[in-house]
Amino acid sequence: MKTKLHELLQFPCLFTYKIIGIANIKLHEQIIQIIQTYISNEYTSSIKSSKKNNFYSVSITITAINIQQIEILYEEFAKLELVRIVL
C-alpha cells in the first residue's frame, strides 16, 4: 500500500483506524485479535452501530511505532470478510 503518511507523521504517535463492517459481534472480536497479534502496547476501541443496526463502526486507537505497522494493520483489517471499509 503506497501512502504519504510517512511524510505527515512523527513516530511514535497515536493513530486511529475506523473500520465499518456488517453488524456482527465477530467483527469486533476479529479486529481485536488482529490488534493483539501486531500491537505489543495498549490500544483503545469503541463500537457504534448504524441507525438501522445493519453496520458497526469500530474505532481503534493505537500508539504506532512506524509506518509499516500502520500499513500492515490496514491490510489485515481489509482482509476480514465482515469488513466493508477501513479508514
N, CA, C and O atoms as a CHARMM CRD file, in Angstrom:
* protein
*
  348
    1    1 MET  N      0.85200  -1.17100   0.00000 PROA 1      0.00000
    2    1 MET  CA     0.00000   0.00000   0.00000 PROA 1      0.00000
    3    1 MET  C      0.89800   1.23400   0.00000 PROA 1      0.00000
    4    1 MET  O      1.74100   1.38200   0.88400 PROA 1      0.00000
    5    2 LYS  N      0.72900   2.10500  -0.96500 PROA 2      0.00000
    6    2 LYS  CA     1.52600   3.32700  -1.07000 PROA 2      0.00000
    7    2 LYS  C      0.75100   4.49000  -0.45500 PROA 2      0.00000
    8    2 LYS  O     -0.34500   4.82600  -0.90400 PROA 2      0.00000
    9    3 THR  N      1.32900   5.09200   0.56800 PROA 3      0.00000
   10    3 THR  CA     0.71200   6.25500   1.20400 PROA 3      0.00000
   11    3 THR  C      1.76600   7.33200   1.41300 PROA 3      0.00000
   12    3 THR  O      2.96200   7.08400   1.26000 PROA 3      0.00000
   13    4 LYS  N      1.31700   8.50700   1.75800 PROA 4      0.00000
   14    4 LYS  CA     2.22700   9.59300   2.10400 PROA 4      0.00000
   15    4 LYS  C      2.19000   9.86600   3.60500 PROA 4      0.00000
   16    4 LYS  O      2.64300  10.91300   4.07000 PROA 4      0.00000
   17    5 LEU  N      1.64800   8.91600   4.34900 PROA 5      0.00000
   18    5 LEU  CA     1.56400   9.09300   5.79200 PROA 5      0.00000
   19    5 LEU  C      2.92900   9.28600   6.43100 PROA 5      0.00000
   20    5 LEU  O      3.07000  10.05400   7.38200 PROA 5      0.00000
   21    6 HSD  N      3.93400   8.59200   5.91100 PROA 6      0.00000
   22    6 HSD  CA     5.27200   8.70600   6.49700 PROA 6      0.00000
   23    6 HSD  C      5.79400  10.13500   6.43400 PROA 6      0.00000
   24    6 HSD  O      6.65500  10.51700   7.22600 PROA 6      0.00000
   25    7 GLU  N      5.27700  10.93000   5.49100 PROA 7      0.00000
   26    7 GLU  CA     5.68100  12.33200   5.38700 PROA 7      0.00000
   27    7 GLU  C      4.94000  13.21800   6.38700 PROA 7      0.00000
   28    7 GLU  O      5.39300  14.31600   6.71000 PROA 7      0.00000
   29    8 LEU  N      3.80000  12.73400   6.87100 PROA 8      0.00000
   30    8 LEU  CA     2.94900  13.55200   7.72900 PROA 8      0.00000
   31    8 LEU  C      3.06100  13.21800   9.21500 PROA 8      0.00000
   32    8 LEU  O      2.73100  14.03900  10.07100 PROA 8      0.00000
   33    9 LEU  N      3.52400  12.01500   9.51000 PROA 9      0.00000
   34    9 LEU  CA     3.53500  11.56400  10.90200 PROA 9      0.00000
   35    9 LEU  C      4.94500  11.51700  11.48200 PROA 9      0.00000
   36    9 LEU  O      5.92200  11.27400  10.77300 PROA 9      0.00000
   37   10 GLN  N      5.02200  11.75700  12.78600 PROA 10     0.00000
   38   10 GLN  CA     6.27100  11.57700  13.52200 PROA 10     0.00000
   39   10 GLN  C      6.02000  10.47900  14.54800 PROA 10     0.00000
   40   10 GLN  O      5.06800  10.53700  15.32700 PROA 10     0.00000
   41   11 PHE  N      6.88400   9.48900  14.53100 PROA 11     0.00000
   42   11 PHE  CA     6.67400   8.30200  15.36500 PROA 11     0.00000
   43   11 PHE  C      7.49800   8.36700  16.63500 PROA 11     0.00000
   44   11 PHE  O      8.59300   8.92800  16.64200 PROA 11     0.00000
   45   12 PRO  N      6.97300   7.79100  17.71500 PROA 12     0.00000
   46   12 PRO  CA     5.67700   7.16100  17.88400 PROA 12     0.00000
   47   12 PRO  C      4.55900   8.19900  17.91700 PROA 12     0.00000
   48   12 PRO  O      4.78200   9.34900  18.29700 PROA 12     0.00000
   49   13 CYS  N      3.35300   7.78600  17.51700 PROA 13     0.00000
   50   13 CYS  CA     2.20100   8.68800  17.51200 PROA 13     0.00000
   51   13 CYS  C      0.91900   7.89400  17.69800 PROA 13     0.00000
   52   13 CYS  O      0.86700   6.69300  17.43500 PROA 13     0.00000
   53   14 LEU  N     -0.11100   8.58700  18.15700 PROA 14     0.00000
   54   14 LEU  CA    -1.42400   7.96000  18.23500 PROA 14     0.00000
   55   14 LEU  C     -2.00900   7.90900  16.83300 PROA 14     0.00000
   56   14 LEU  O     -1.92100   8.87800  16.07900 PROA 14     0.00000
   57   15 PHE  N     -2.60500   6.77400  16.48800 PROA 15     0.00000
   58   15 PHE  CA    -3.19700   6.60400  15.16600 PROA 15     0.00000
   59   15 PHE  C     -4.52000   5.87500  15.33100 PROA 15     0.00000
   60   15 PHE  O     -4.59100   4.84100  15.99400 PROA 15     0.00000
   61   16 THR  N     -5.57200   6.42400  14.71900 PROA 16     0.00000
   62   16 THR  CA    -6.90600   5.84500  14.85100 PROA 16     0.00000
   63   16 THR  C     -7.36600   5.26500  13.52400 PROA 16     0.00000
   64   16 THR  O     -7.28700   5.91100  12.47900 PROA 16     0.00000
   65   17 TYR  N     -7.84700   4.03300  13.59100 PROA 17     0.00000
   66   17 TYR  CA    -8.48200   3.36400  12.45400 PROA 17     0.00000
   67   17 TYR  C     -9.98100   3.39500  12.68500 PROA 17     0.00000
   68   17 TYR  O    -10.43800   3.24000  13.81800 PROA 17     0.00000
   69   18 LYS  N    -10.74300   3.59100  11.63700 PROA 18     0.00000
   70   18 LYS  CA   -12.18800   3.43200  11.70700 PROA 18     0.00000
   71   18 LYS  C    -12.53100   2.32600  10.73700 PROA 18     0.00000
   72   18 LYS  O    -12.23800   2.41300   9.54500 PROA 18     0.00000
   73   19 ILE  N    -13.15100   1.28900  11.25600 PROA 19     0.00000
   74   19 ILE  CA   -13.46900   0.11000  10.46600 PROA 19     0.00000
   75   19 ILE  C    -14.98300  -0.04700  10.45400 PROA 19     0.00000
   76   19 ILE  O    -15.60900  -0.14400  11.51000 PROA 19     0.00000
   77   20 ILE  N    -15.56600  -0.07200   9.27800 PROA 20     0.00000
   78   20 ILE  CA   -17.00600  -0.21200   9.13600 PROA 20     0.00000
   79   20 ILE  C    -17.28800  -1.58100   8.53700 PROA 20     0.00000
   80   20 ILE  O    -16.71400  -1.96600   7.51900 PROA 20     0.00000
   81   21 GLY  N    -18.18200  -2.30300   9.19100 PROA 21     0.00000
   82   21 GLY  CA   -18.49400  -3.64700   8.72400 PROA 21     0.00000
   83   21 GLY  C    -19.88700  -4.08300   9.10900 PROA 21     0.00000
   84   21 GLY  O    -20.62900  -3.35000   9.76400 PROA 21     0.00000
   85   22 ILE  N    -20.23300  -5.28700   8.69400 PROA 22     0.00000
   86   22 ILE  CA   -21.52700  -5.88300   8.98200 PROA 22     0.00000
   87   22 ILE  C    -21.71100  -5.99200  10.49800 PROA 22     0.00000
   88   22 ILE  O    -20.77700  -6.33600  11.22300 PROA 22     0.00000
   89   23 ALA  N    -22.92600  -5.69500  10.96500 PROA 23     0.00000
   90   23 ALA  CA   -23.23000  -5.74500  12.39700 PROA 23     0.00000
   91   23 ALA  C    -23.23300  -7.19300  12.87500 PROA 23     0.00000
   92   23 ALA  O    -24.23500  -7.90000  12.77300 PROA 23     0.00000
   93   24 ASN  N    -22.09400  -7.61000  13.39300 PROA 24     0.00000
   94   24 ASN  CA   -21.91300  -8.97400  13.88800 PROA 24     0.00000
   95   24 ASN  C    -20.85100  -8.87700  14.97600 PROA 24     0.00000
   96   24 ASN  O    -19.79700  -8.28000  14.75800 PROA 24     0.00000
   97   25 ILE  N    -21.11500  -9.45200  16.13700 PROA 25     0.00000
   98   25 ILE  CA   -20.17000  -9.35800  17.25100 PROA 25     0.00000
   99   25 ILE  C    -18.80100  -9.92200  16.87700 PROA 25     0.00000
  100   25 ILE  O    -17.79100  -9.52300  17.45700 PROA 25     0.00000
  101   26 LYS  N    -18.75700 -10.83700  15.92500 PROA 26     0.00000
  102   26 LYS  CA   -17.48300 -11.40600  15.48500 PROA 26     0.00000
  103   26 LYS  C    -16.58000 -10.34800  14.85700 PROA 26     0.00000
  104   26 LYS  O    -15.35700 -10.49400  14.87500 PROA 26     0.00000
  105   27 LEU  N    -17.16500  -9.28500  14.30100 PROA 27     0.00000
  106   27 LEU  CA   -16.36100  -8.21800  13.70400 PROA 27     0.00000
  107   27 LEU  C    -15.40000  -7.64900  14.73100 PROA 27     0.00000
  108   27 LEU  O    -14.19700  -7.57600  14.48300 PROA 27     0.00000
  109   28 HSD  N    -15.91500  -7.24700  15.87500 PROA 28     0.00000
  110   28 HSD  CA   -15.06800  -6.65300  16.91000 PROA 28     0.00000
  111   28 HSD  C    -14.05400  -7.67200  17.42400 PROA 28     0.00000
  112   28 HSD  O    -12.89100  -7.33200  17.64300 PROA 28     0.00000
  113   29 GLU  N    -14.48100  -8.90500  17.61700 PROA 29     0.00000
  114   29 GLU  CA   -13.57100  -9.95200  18.09200 PROA 29     0.00000
  115   29 GLU  C    -12.41500 -10.16500  17.12100 PROA 29     0.00000
  116   29 GLU  O    -11.26800 -10.29800  17.54600 PROA 29     0.00000
  117   30 GLN  N    -12.70300 -10.20100  15.82800 PROA 30     0.00000
  118   30 GLN  CA   -11.66200 -10.41300  14.82300 PROA 30     0.00000
  119   30 GLN  C    -10.70000  -9.23300  14.76500 PROA 30     0.00000
  120   30 GLN  O     -9.49400  -9.42300  14.60800 PROA 30     0.00000
  121   31 ILE  N    -11.22200  -8.02600  14.88900 PROA 31     0.00000
  122   31 ILE  CA   -10.37600  -6.82700  14.88600 PROA 31     0.00000
  123   31 ILE  C     -9.43500  -6.84100  16.09000 PROA 31     0.00000
  124   31 ILE  O     -8.24400  -6.56200  15.95400 PROA 31     0.00000
  125   32 ILE  N     -9.97000  -7.16500  17.26400 PROA 32     0.00000
  126   32 ILE  CA    -9.15100  -7.21600  18.47600 PROA 32     0.00000
  127   32 ILE  C     -8.09300  -8.30300  18.35900 PROA 32     0.00000
  128   32 ILE  O     -6.96400  -8.11300  18.81400 PROA 32     0.00000
  129   33 GLN  N     -8.43100  -9.42100  17.76700 PROA 33     0.00000
  130   33 GLN  CA    -7.45200 -10.49300  17.57600 PROA 33     0.00000
  131   33 GLN  C     -6.28300 -10.02100  16.71300 PROA 33     0.00000
  132   33 GLN  O     -5.12900 -10.32800  17.01100 PROA 33     0.00000
  133   34 ILE  N     -6.57600  -9.27900  15.64700 PROA 34     0.00000
  134   34 ILE  CA    -5.51500  -8.72500  14.79400 PROA 34     0.00000
  135   34 ILE  C     -4.67000  -7.73400  15.57900 PROA 34     0.00000
  136   34 ILE  O     -3.44100  -7.78000  15.52100 PROA 34     0.00000
  137   35 ILE  N     -5.31400  -6.84800  16.30300 PROA 35     0.00000
  138   35 ILE  CA    -4.59000  -5.85000  17.09700 PROA 35     0.00000
  139   35 ILE  C     -3.63900  -6.54900  18.07500 PROA 35     0.00000
  140   35 ILE  O     -2.47600  -6.16200  18.18600 PROA 35     0.00000
  141   36 GLN  N     -4.11400  -7.55300  18.76800 PROA 36     0.00000
  142   36 GLN  CA    -3.29000  -8.23800  19.75600 PROA 36     0.00000
  143   36 GLN  C     -2.14000  -9.01300  19.11400 PROA 36     0.00000
  144   36 GLN  O     -1.13400  -9.28300  19.76900 PROA 36     0.00000
  145   37 THR  N     -2.28200  -9.36700  17.84900 PROA 37     0.00000
  146   37 THR  CA    -1.20900 -10.04800  17.13500 PROA 37     0.00000
  147   37 THR  C     -0.08000  -9.08100  16.78800 PROA 37     0.00000
  148   37 THR  O      1.09300  -9.44800  16.84700 PROA 37     0.00000
  149   38 TYR  N     -0.43100  -7.84500  16.42600 PROA 38     0.00000
  150   38 TYR  CA     0.55900  -6.89700  15.90900 PROA 38     0.00000
  151   38 TYR  C      0.95300  -5.77700  16.86500 PROA 38     0.00000
  152   38 TYR  O      1.95100  -5.09600  16.62800 PROA 38     0.00000
  153   39 ILE  N      0.20900  -5.57500  17.91800 PROA 39     0.00000
  154   39 ILE  CA     0.47600  -4.45700  18.83200 PROA 39     0.00000
  155   39 ILE  C      0.89300  -4.99700  20.19100 PROA 39     0.00000
  156   39 ILE  O      0.18500  -5.80500  20.79200 PROA 39     0.00000
  157   40 SER  N      2.03000  -4.55200  20.66500 PROA 40     0.00000
  158   40 SER  CA     2.50500  -5.01400  21.96700 PROA 40     0.00000
  159   40 SER  C      2.12200  -4.04400  23.08900 PROA 40     0.00000
  160   40 SER  O      2.20500  -4.38900  24.26800 PROA 40     0.00000
  161   41 ASN  N      1.70900  -2.84700  22.72100 PROA 41     0.00000
  162   41 ASN  CA     1.33700  -1.86600  23.74000 PROA 41     0.00000
  163   41 ASN  C     -0.18700  -1.73700  23.81700 PROA 41     0.00000
  164   41 ASN  O     -0.91500  -2.50000  23.18100 PROA 41     0.00000
  165   42 GLU  N     -0.65100  -0.78500  24.58700 PROA 42     0.00000
  166   42 GLU  CA    -2.07700  -0.61600  24.80300 PROA 42     0.00000
  167   42 GLU  C     -2.77200  -0.01200  23.59000 PROA 42     0.00000
  168   42 GLU  O     -2.14900   0.61900  22.73700 PROA 42     0.00000
  169   43 TYR  N     -4.07200  -0.22400  23.54200 PROA 43     0.00000
  170   43 TYR  CA    -4.91700   0.34000  22.50000 PROA 43     0.00000
  171   43 TYR  C     -6.28200   0.62500  23.11700 PROA 43     0.00000
  172   43 TYR  O     -6.60000   0.11200  24.19000 PROA 43     0.00000
  173   44 THR  N     -7.07300   1.42600  22.45500 PROA 44     0.00000
  174   44 THR  CA    -8.45000   1.65800  22.88700 PROA 44     0.00000
  175   44 THR  C     -9.36700   1.34800  21.72100 PROA 44     0.00000
  176   44 THR  O     -8.99400   1.51100  20.55900 PROA 44     0.00000
  177   45 SER  N    -10.57000   0.90100  22.04400 PROA 45     0.00000
  178   45 SER  CA   -11.53600   0.61000  20.99100 PROA 45     0.00000
  179   45 SER  C    -12.92600   1.03100  21.43100 PROA 45     0.00000
  180   45 SER  O    -13.23600   1.06300  22.62200 PROA 45     0.00000
  181   46 SER  N    -13.75200   1.35100  20.45200 PROA 46     0.00000
  182   46 SER  CA   -15.15300   1.65700  20.70700 PROA 46     0.00000
  183   46 SER  C    -15.97000   1.18900  19.51000 PROA 46     0.00000
  184   46 SER  O    -15.47100   1.11500  18.38700 PROA 46     0.00000
  185   47 ILE  N    -17.23200   0.87600  19.77200 PROA 47     0.00000
  186   47 ILE  CA   -18.12900   0.39800  18.72100 PROA 47     0.00000
  187   47 ILE  C    -19.39200   1.23800  18.73800 PROA 47     0.00000
  188   47 ILE  O    -19.93900   1.54600  19.79700 PROA 47     0.00000
  189   48 LYS  N    -19.84300   1.60200  17.55500 PROA 48     0.00000
  190   48 LYS  CA   -21.13000   2.27200  17.39000 PROA 48     0.00000
  191   48 LYS  C    -21.89800   1.51100  16.31800 PROA 48     0.00000
  192   48 LYS  O    -21.31800   1.03100  15.34500 PROA 48     0.00000
  193   49 SER  N    -23.19000   1.41000  16.50600 PROA 49     0.00000
  194   49 SER  CA   -23.99600   0.75000  15.48100 PROA 49     0.00000
  195   49 SER  C    -24.70500   1.80000  14.64100 PROA 49     0.00000
  196   49 SER  O    -24.95500   2.91700  15.09200 PROA 49     0.00000
  197   50 SER  N    -25.02500   1.41700  13.40700 PROA 50     0.00000
  198   50 SER  CA   -25.71500   2.32900  12.50000 PROA 50     0.00000
  199   50 SER  C    -27.16500   2.50500  12.94900 PROA 50     0.00000
  200   50 SER  O    -27.65400   1.76700  13.80400 PROA 50     0.00000
  201   51 LYS  N    -27.82700   3.46800  12.37800 PROA 51     0.00000
  202   51 LYS  CA   -29.19600   3.79900  12.76300 PROA 51     0.00000
  203   51 LYS  C    -30.12900   2.59300  12.67300 PROA 51     0.00000
  204   51 LYS  O    -30.97600   2.39100  13.54300 PROA 51     0.00000
  205   52 LYS  N    -29.97100   1.79400  11.61700 PROA 52     0.00000
  206   52 LYS  CA   -30.81900   0.61600  11.42400 PROA 52     0.00000
  207   52 LYS  C    -30.16400  -0.66300  11.95000 PROA 52     0.00000
  208   52 LYS  O    -30.67900  -1.76000  11.73300 PROA 52     0.00000
  209   53 ASN  N    -29.03500  -0.52200  12.63700 PROA 53     0.00000
  210   53 ASN  CA   -28.29600  -1.65100  13.22100 PROA 53     0.00000
  211   53 ASN  C    -27.82300  -2.67100  12.18600 PROA 53     0.00000
  212   53 ASN  O    -27.68800  -3.85500  12.49500 PROA 53     0.00000
  213   54 ASN  N    -27.57400  -2.21700  10.97100 PROA 54     0.00000
  214   54 ASN  CA   -27.05900  -3.10600   9.92800 PROA 54     0.00000
  215   54 ASN  C    -25.53500  -3.15900   9.92500 PROA 54     0.00000
  216   54 ASN  O    -24.94200  -4.14100   9.47800 PROA 54     0.00000
  217   55 PHE  N    -24.90500  -2.09500  10.42500 PROA 55     0.00000
  218   55 PHE  CA   -23.44900  -1.97200  10.38300 PROA 55     0.00000
  219   55 PHE  C    -22.90900  -1.53400  11.74000 PROA 55     0.00000
  220   55 PHE  O    -23.60100  -0.89900  12.53400 PROA 55     0.00000
  221   56 TYR  N    -21.64700  -1.89600  11.97900 PROA 56     0.00000
  222   56 TYR  CA   -20.90300  -1.40200  13.12900 PROA 56     0.00000
  223   56 TYR  C    -19.77300  -0.51700  12.62100 PROA 56     0.00000
  224   56 TYR  O    -19.18300  -0.76900  11.57100 PROA 56     0.00000
  225   57 SER  N    -19.49300   0.51100  13.38500 PROA 57     0.00000
  226   57 SER  CA   -18.31300   1.33300  13.16800 PROA 57     0.00000
  227   57 SER  C    -17.40600   1.12000  14.37200 PROA 57     0.00000
  228   57 SER  O    -17.75000   1.47600  15.49900 PROA 57     0.00000
  229   58 VAL  N    -16.24500   0.53400  14.11600 PROA 58     0.00000
  230   58 VAL  CA   -15.30000   0.22800  15.18800 PROA 58     0.00000
  231   58 VAL  C    -14.12800   1.19600  15.05800 PROA 58     0.00000
  232   58 VAL  O    -13.48600   1.27500  14.01100 PROA 58     0.00000
  233   59 SER  N    -13.86000   1.92600  16.13100 PROA 59     0.00000
  234   59 SER  CA   -12.70000   2.82200  16.17200 PROA 59     0.00000
  235   59 SER  C    -11.64000   2.19200  17.06200 PROA 59     0.00000
  236   59 SER  O    -11.91900   1.78100  18.18800 PROA 59     0.00000
  237   60 ILE  N    -10.41900   2.12200  16.54100 PROA 60     0.00000
  238   60 ILE  CA    -9.28000   1.56400  17.27800 PROA 60     0.00000
  239   60 ILE  C     -8.17300   2.60000  17.25800 PROA 60     0.00000
  240   60 ILE  O     -7.76400   3.05200  16.18900 PROA 60     0.00000
  241   61 THR  N     -7.68100   2.98300  18.43400 PROA 61     0.00000
  242   61 THR  CA    -6.56100   3.90800  18.51800 PROA 61     0.00000
  243   61 THR  C     -5.36600   3.17500  19.11000 PROA 61     0.00000
  244   61 THR  O     -5.45100   2.55600  20.17000 PROA 61     0.00000
  245   62 ILE  N     -4.25300   3.26400  18.39400 PROA 62     0.00000
  246   62 ILE  CA    -3.01600   2.61700  18.82800 PROA 62     0.00000
  247   62 ILE  C     -1.91200   3.66600  18.94100 PROA 62     0.00000
  248   62 ILE  O     -2.05500   4.78700  18.45400 PROA 62     0.00000
  249   63 THR  N     -0.83100   3.29500  19.57600 PROA 63     0.00000
  250   63 THR  CA     0.38600   4.09100  19.52300 PROA 63     0.00000
  251   63 THR  C      1.27300   3.43200  18.48200 PROA 63     0.00000
  252   63 THR  O      1.90300   2.40700  18.74300 PROA 63     0.00000
  253   64 ALA  N      1.31300   4.02400  17.31500 PROA 64     0.00000
  254   64 ALA  CA     2.08100   3.46100  16.19800 PROA 64     0.00000
  255   64 ALA  C      3.55600   3.78400  16.37100 PROA 64     0.00000
  256   64 ALA  O      3.92800   4.89200  16.75800 PROA 64     0.00000
  257   65 ILE  N      4.38900   2.78800  16.07500 PROA 65     0.00000
  258   65 ILE  CA     5.82900   2.99700  16.21200 PROA 65     0.00000
  259   65 ILE  C      6.51700   3.22700  14.86300 PROA 65     0.00000
  260   65 ILE  O      7.63800   3.73400  14.81200 PROA 65     0.00000
  261   66 ASN  N      5.84000   2.85200  13.77200 PROA 66     0.00000
  262   66 ASN  CA     6.39000   3.11200  12.44000 PROA 66     0.00000
  263   66 ASN  C      5.30100   2.96800  11.37600 PROA 66     0.00000
  264   66 ASN  O      4.20900   2.47900  11.66500 PROA 66     0.00000
  265   67 ILE  N      5.59300   3.38700  10.16900 PROA 67     0.00000
  266   67 ILE  CA     4.61700   3.36900   9.08400 PROA 67     0.00000
  267   67 ILE  C      4.26800   1.94100   8.66500 PROA 67     0.00000
  268   67 ILE  O      3.13900   1.67500   8.25500 PROA 67     0.00000
  269   68 GLN  N      5.21700   1.03600   8.76400 PROA 68     0.00000
  270   68 GLN  CA     4.95600  -0.35600   8.39200 PROA 68     0.00000
  271   68 GLN  C      3.85900  -0.95800   9.26900 PROA 68     0.00000
  272   68 GLN  O      3.00900  -1.70500   8.78500 PROA 68     0.00000
  273   69 GLN  N      3.88200  -0.63500  10.53500 PROA 69     0.00000
  274   69 GLN  CA     2.86500  -1.13100  11.45700 PROA 69     0.00000
  275   69 GLN  C      1.47800  -0.63900  11.03500 PROA 69     0.00000
  276   69 GLN  O      0.51800  -1.40800  11.03100 PROA 69     0.00000
  277   70 ILE  N      1.38100   0.62300  10.68800 PROA 70     0.00000
  278   70 ILE  CA     0.10700   1.19900  10.24900 PROA 70     0.00000
  279   70 ILE  C     -0.38900   0.50900   8.98700 PROA 70     0.00000
  280   70 ILE  O     -1.56100   0.13900   8.90100 PROA 70     0.00000
  281   71 GLU  N      0.47800   0.33400   8.02200 PROA 71     0.00000
  282   71 GLU  CA     0.08100  -0.26200   6.74600 PROA 71     0.00000
  283   71 GLU  C     -0.28700  -1.73300   6.88300 PROA 71     0.00000
  284   71 GLU  O     -1.22500  -2.19500   6.23300 PROA 71     0.00000
  285   72 ILE  N      0.42900  -2.47100   7.71200 PROA 72     0.00000
  286   72 ILE  CA     0.09900  -3.88700   7.93200 PROA 72     0.00000
  287   72 ILE  C     -1.29700  -4.02000   8.52400 PROA 72     0.00000
  288   72 ILE  O     -2.07600  -4.87500   8.10200 PROA 72     0.00000
  289   73 LEU  N     -1.61300  -3.17700   9.49800 PROA 73     0.00000
  290   73 LEU  CA    -2.93300  -3.26100  10.11700 PROA 73     0.00000
  291   73 LEU  C     -4.03200  -2.90200   9.11900 PROA 73     0.00000
  292   73 LEU  O     -5.07500  -3.55400   9.10300 PROA 73     0.00000
  293   74 TYR  N     -3.82300  -1.88100   8.28600 PROA 74     0.00000
  294   74 TYR  CA    -4.79300  -1.56900   7.22800 PROA 74     0.00000
  295   74 TYR  C     -5.06200  -2.80900   6.37600 PROA 74     0.00000
  296   74 TYR  O     -6.21500  -3.15800   6.12200 PROA 74     0.00000
  297   75 GLU  N     -4.00400  -3.46000   5.94300 PROA 75     0.00000
  298   75 GLU  CA    -4.14100  -4.63300   5.08100 PROA 75     0.00000
  299   75 GLU  C     -4.84200  -5.78600   5.79500 PROA 75     0.00000
  300   75 GLU  O     -5.69400  -6.44900   5.20400 PROA 75     0.00000
  301   76 GLU  N     -4.49800  -6.03000   7.04700 PROA 76     0.00000
  302   76 GLU  CA    -5.11300  -7.12900   7.80300 PROA 76     0.00000
  303   76 GLU  C     -6.59200  -6.87700   8.06300 PROA 76     0.00000
  304   76 GLU  O     -7.40300  -7.79600   7.94500 PROA 76     0.00000
  305   77 PHE  N     -6.95800  -5.64400   8.41500 PROA 77     0.00000
  306   77 PHE  CA    -8.37100  -5.32900   8.63900 PROA 77     0.00000
  307   77 PHE  C     -9.17400  -5.51300   7.35100 PROA 77     0.00000
  308   77 PHE  O    -10.28400  -6.04400   7.37900 PROA 77     0.00000
  309   78 ALA  N     -8.62300  -5.08000   6.24300 PROA 78     0.00000
  310   78 ALA  CA    -9.32000  -5.16700   4.95600 PROA 78     0.00000
  311   78 ALA  C     -9.57700  -6.61200   4.52400 PROA 78     0.00000
  312   78 ALA  O    -10.49800  -6.86500   3.74700 PROA 78     0.00000
  313   79 LYS  N     -8.78900  -7.55000   5.00700 PROA 79     0.00000
  314   79 LYS  CA    -8.94600  -8.96000   4.65200 PROA 79     0.00000
  315   79 LYS  C    -10.15100  -9.61900   5.33200 PROA 79     0.00000
  316   79 LYS  O    -10.61600 -10.66900   4.88700 PROA 79     0.00000
  317   80 LEU  N    -10.64900  -9.01600   6.39200 PROA 80     0.00000
  318   80 LEU  CA   -11.75500  -9.61400   7.13800 PROA 80     0.00000
  319   80 LEU  C    -13.03700  -9.60500   6.31000 PROA 80     0.00000
  320   80 LEU  O    -13.38700  -8.58900   5.71000 PROA 80     0.00000
  321   81 GLU  N    -13.72500 -10.72600   6.28000 PROA 81     0.00000
  322   81 GLU  CA   -14.92600 -10.87600   5.45700 PROA 81     0.00000
  323   81 GLU  C    -16.04800  -9.92000   5.86400 PROA 81     0.00000
  324   81 GLU  O    -16.79900  -9.45900   5.00500 PROA 81     0.00000
  325   82 LEU  N    -16.17600  -9.61800   7.14900 PROA 82     0.00000
  326   82 LEU  CA   -17.24200  -8.73900   7.60700 PROA 82     0.00000
  327   82 LEU  C    -16.96500  -7.25700   7.35500 PROA 82     0.00000
  328   82 LEU  O    -17.88000  -6.43700   7.44000 PROA 82     0.00000
  329   83 VAL  N    -15.73700  -6.91000   7.05100 PROA 83     0.00000
  330   83 VAL  CA   -15.34400  -5.50200   6.87300 PROA 83     0.00000
  331   83 VAL  C    -15.76100  -4.99500   5.50200 PROA 83     0.00000
  332   83 VAL  O    -15.60800  -5.68600   4.49400 PROA 83     0.00000
  333   84 ARG  N    -16.29000  -3.78000   5.48100 PROA 84     0.00000
  334   84 ARG  CA   -16.66600  -3.12600   4.23600 PROA 84     0.00000
  335   84 ARG  C    -15.74000  -1.95500   3.89100 PROA 84     0.00000
  336   84 ARG  O    -15.42600  -1.73300   2.72200 PROA 84     0.00000
  337   85 ILE  N    -15.30200  -1.20300   4.91700 PROA 85     0.00000
  338   85 ILE  CA   -14.45100  -0.02500   4.70100 PROA 85     0.00000
  339   85 ILE  C    -13.45600   0.09100   5.85600 PROA 85     0.00000
  340   85 ILE  O    -13.81300  -0.11200   7.01600 PROA 85     0.00000
  341   86 VAL  N    -12.21200   0.41800   5.52800 PROA 86     0.00000
  342   86 VAL  CA   -11.20900   0.72100   6.55900 PROA 86     0.00000
  343   86 VAL  C    -10.71000   2.13200   6.28300 PROA 86     0.00000
  344   86 VAL  O    -10.18100   2.42000   5.21000 PROA 86     0.00000
  345   87 LEU  N    -10.88400   2.99200   7.25600 PROA 87     0.00000
  346   87 LEU  CA   -10.42900   4.39100   7.12800 PROA 87     0.00000
  347   87 LEU  C     -9.32100   4.66200   8.12000 PROA 87     0.00000
  348   87 LEU  O     -8.80100   5.77600   8.17500 PROA 87     0.00000
